[in-house]
Amino acid sequence: MVKKTNRRVIPLSLTLATAVFFTGASSLFAANDQVTRIPDRMKAGTIIEFDKDNKMKIIVEGEPLAKKRAIIKKALSPEEQKQLEEEEKMVQKIREEAKDLPVYNIENPEPQPGMRVIYDGEGYIKEIMYPQDVSTYAYNPLPRGTRKPPGTYTYGNNNNTITITGTTSGSVLGEGRFTNFTDTIGENDNTLKKGDCATKGDIDNPDFGTKLASRNLENDVFAYVYKRDNGALPDAVLDIWKTGVELYGLTWSSTLSFKGRYYYEF
């Protein structure tokens, strides 16, 4: 649908799947419920599946959600404060350039028989697995070095937004949830290491090795990371490789996530 505002709002279907392993939250849905949408959140580590009648079955019973630990925020040095101010100018510039571009609201796919959904350590959707006969709906990244047409793309349960301006040249701004992953091999048969990250490849799939400016918005720690993998990221804008979270002033755990943003020019 298109809202009568100065920005077009276009709903899309979210056809995603990704590599897997996490846990997370309480749910209003019970086994054998006839549901019309995929639950956005369940208990930590829950796995659900829809049967031939499209009733939801709990395959793995999750654990109650742990309380998220607060991230300590330290005062910025004068140099860090200046960098933040310059960064805010860049962010505002991208938003201004995008204000008249369409807004695409990406929704989760409708439940269908045989679909399985895996929830991460905080109870958010980590992976959507499709039956083989509907595998065409599975995660399909864009060609390397490309991105969706200009516009603002929103999705997930964590206010995730990826804003793209320009076609042959322009900017990308991702804002929302940063998660972490522990795969060993990236998109180019490369061995993943600290400082590597994965973008949401079906919206933003920059060239291998692209340098991304990024910030932990919970403690204002800035870091450069390098895109060396891609994934579906159904509820995140960026996936940081394991100990790379230390670049943001954090200690790694498999369930760690935080609010962040990244940007780059192309």
Secondary structure, DSSP 8 states (H G I E B T S, - for coil): ---SSSS-EEEEE--------------S--TT-B-SS--SB-SBT-EEEE-TT-BEEEEE--B--------------HHHHHHHHHHHHHHHHHHHHHTTS-EEEEE-----TT-EEEE-TTSBEEEEE--GGGGGGS-----TTEE-SSEEEEETTTTEEEEEEESSSEEEEEEEEEEEE--SB-TTS-B--TTEEEEETTTEE--TTEEEEEEETTTTEEEEEEEEEEE--TT-SEEEEGGGGGGGT----TT--EEEEEEEE-
